[in-house]
Amino acid sequence: MTTAVARDSIRAPQRMGDRIFSTATVVAGSLILAVLAAVAVFLLLQSLPAFVATPDDFRGEFSNFWSYVWPLAFGTLWSAFLALLIAVPLAIGIALFISHYAPRKLSQGLGYIIDLLAAVPSVVFGLWGIGVLAPLLQPFYTSLVEWFGWIPLFAGPVSGTGRTVLTVAIVLAVMVLPIITAICREIFLQTPVLYEEASLALGATRWEMIAMAVLPFGRSGIISASMLGLGRALGETMAVAMVLSPSPQVIFQLLTSQNPTTIAANIALNFPEAHGTGVSILLATGLVLFVITLAVNMIARLIINRRKAFSGAN
């Protein structure tokens, strides 16, 4: 009689194709980690002179690197947060419409359009923001200041061009909308039919079925989609650089002509003229953006891991 140890020692011979595939997957997985580590080491080594730079090495009235990068980090997080605040509810609504409400032909066409929107270059979004969106929204911004100027976020004076951080947030929201919508749509379509049918059989309306079955099932997927959208919003360069009139300040007002810029846009605007320590300073801001993006993704993964017992969308 074969013992358990003997059974464990009996293994099927591994074929050449299995060994090649197994090795290729290990190499591919290790390559991602190696590239990530190489980027981190490069940024860290090139950034060291920036941390000991003198005030004369910075443009403007900055005493050290941290006083220089803080407004840029704030502008990056602020614009990305506003973009997600606009994009996530819209993306969830569009995804639910495509997956549970729209007729099949309409849902297929709308899904194709959403996917096609993701292929539009960011420079086109920047031109659209300058030439169409900003002039279109400027009268509305004036009315917002008149109606809600007592709220600090909408305090004046209003921008005369419409090129504000709120305009940038809308442009970024349109840019990340296809990513979040496409992932949420696929997650909602994976909801077990038995869950949906059981909810309807108990007398739930379609919206109650979605609230009780579809959204809880896709919660982790929604968070993952939002983090992917946030990653693009944090690193977006051209659209922000073209639309904003940057100011190295921490400003919460949404409609004024002075707006905080982002790390990526600041690098794009200043790198061609940078030299010496100036290059190290810009690379150091890139290191800060790298750390911010890594921290955001780690927090998102922690949230997903805590919720994965309630969802199959992981």
WOQUI-V375382 format. One record per residue. N is the residue number from 1. PSI is psi as a letter, one per 30 degrees, with the letter a starting at -180 (none if undefined). NEAR is the number of other ideal C-beta (glycine too) atoms within 8 Angstrom. Layout:
N & PSI & NEAR
N & PSI & NEAR
//
This chain:
1 & k & 2
2 & k & 5
3 & l & 6
4 & e & 5
5 & e & 6
6 & e & 8
7 & e & 8
8 & f & 6
9 & f & 6
10 & j & 6
11 & k & 5
12 & k & 3
13 & k & 4
14 & k & 6
15 & l & 6
16 & e & 5
17 & e & 6
18 & e & 8
19 & e & 9
20 & e & 8
21 & e & 8
22 & e & 8
23 & e & 8
24 & e & 8
25 & e & 8
26 & e & 8
27 & e & 8
28 & e & 8
29 & e & 8
30 & e & 8
31 & e & 8
32 & e & 8
33 & e & 8
34 & e & 8
35 & e & 8
36 & e & 8
37 & e & 8
38 & e & 8
39 & e & 9
40 & e & 10
41 & e & 8
42 & e & 8
43 & e & 13
44 & e & 9
45 & e & 7
46 & f & 10
47 & f & 13
48 & e & 9
49 & f & 8
50 & e & 12
51 & f & 8
52 & g & 5
53 & l & 12
54 & l & 4
55 & f & 7
56 & f & 4
57 & f & 8
58 & k & 10
59 & k & 4
60 & a & 6
61 & i & 3
62 & k & 11
63 & f & 5
64 & a & 8
65 & e & 12
66 & e & 6
67 & f & 8
68 & e & 14
69 & f & 12
70 & e & 9
71 & e & 12
72 & e & 16
73 & e & 12
74 & e & 10
75 & e & 15
76 & e & 14
77 & e & 10
78 & e & 11
79 & e & 16
80 & e & 12
81 & e & 8
82 & e & 14
83 & e & 17
84 & e & 14
85 & e & 8
86 & e & 11
87 & e & 15
88 & e & 12
89 & e & 7
90 & e & 10
91 & e & 14
92 & e & 11
93 & e & 8
94 & e & 13
95 & e & 14
96 & e & 12
97 & e & 11
98 & e & 14
99 & f & 10
100 & f & 9
101 & e & 7
102 & k & 8
103 & l & 5
104 & e & 6
105 & e & 6
106 & e & 8
107 & e & 12
108 & e & 8
109 & e & 8
110 & e & 12
111 & e & 11
112 & e & 8
113 & e & 8
114 & e & 15
115 & e & 10
116 & e & 8
117 & f & 10
118 & f & 9
119 & f & 5
120 & k & 8
121 & l & 5
122 & f & 11
123 & e & 9
124 & e & 8
125 & e & 13
126 & e & 15
127 & e & 9
128 & e & 10
129 & e & 17
130 & e & 11
131 & f & 7
132 & e & 8
133 & e & 12
134 & e & 15
135 & e & 9
136 & e & 8
137 & f & 12
138 & e & 13
139 & e & 6
140 & e & 8
141 & e & 14
142 & e & 9
143 & e & 8
144 & e & 12
145 & e & 14
146 & e & 6
147 & e & 6
148 & g & 7
149 & f & 10
150 & f & 4
151 & k & 7
152 & e & 6
153 & e & 7
154 & g & 11
155 & k & 11
156 & a & 7
157 & k & 6
158 & k & 11
159 & k & 13
160 & f & 6
161 & f & 9
162 & g & 13
163 & i & 13
164 & l & 15
165 & f & 14
166 & e & 11
167 & e & 14
168 & e & 16
169 & e & 13
170 & e & 13
171 & e & 15
172 & e & 17
173 & e & 14
174 & e & 10
175 & e & 14
176 & f & 15
177 & e & 15
178 & e & 11
179 & e & 12
180 & e & 17
181 & e & 13
182 & e & 12
183 & e & 12
184 & e & 15
185 & e & 14
186 & e & 9
187 & e & 15
188 & e & 13
189 & f & 7
190 & f & 10
191 & k & 12
192 & k & 8
193 & e & 6
194 & e & 6
195 & e & 11
196 & e & 12
197 & e & 8
198 & e & 9
199 & e & 12
200 & e & 10
201 & f & 6
202 & g & 6
203 & g & 4
204 & k & 9
205 & l & 5
206 & e & 9
207 & e & 6
208 & e & 9
209 & e & 13
210 & e & 11
211 & e & 8
212 & f & 9
213 & e & 13
214 & e & 14
215 & e & 10
216 & e & 9
217 & e & 15
218 & g & 15
219 & e & 12
220 & e & 13
221 & e & 14
222 & e & 13
223 & e & 12
224 & e & 12
225 & e & 14
226 & e & 12
227 & e & 11
228 & e & 11
229 & e & 17
230 & e & 12
231 & e & 11
232 & e & 11
233 & e & 14
234 & e & 15
235 & g & 9
236 & k & 13
237 & d & 11
238 & e & 10
239 & e & 16
240 & e & 16
241 & e & 12
242 & e & 11
243 & e & 13
244 & l & 14
245 & j & 9
246 & l & 11
247 & k & 9
248 & i & 10
249 & l & 7
250 & j & 7
251 & k & 10
252 & f & 7
253 & k & 10
254 & f & 10
255 & g & 13
256 & l & 13
257 & f & 10
258 & k & 8
259 & k & 15
260 & k & 16
261 & l & 15
262 & l & 14
263 & e & 14
264 & e & 13
265 & e & 13
266 & e & 13
267 & e & 12
268 & e & 10
269 & e & 9
270 & f & 11
271 & e & 9
272 & f & 4
273 & f & 6
274 & l & 10
275 & l & 5
276 & b & 6
277 & f & 9
278 & e & 11
279 & e & 11
280 & e & 14
281 & e & 15
282 & e & 13
283 & e & 12
284 & e & 15
285 & e & 14
286 & e & 12
287 & e & 12
288 & e & 12
289 & e & 14
290 & e & 11
291 & e & 8
292 & e & 12
293 & e & 11
294 & e & 8
295 & e & 8
296 & e & 12
297 & e & 10
298 & e & 8
299 & e & 8
300 & e & 12
301 & e & 8
302 & e & 8
303 & e & 9
304 & e & 12
305 & e & 7
306 & f & 6
307 & f & 11
308 & f & 9
309 & f & 4
310 & g & 8
311 & k & 13
312 & g & 6
313 & i & 11
314 & none & 7
//
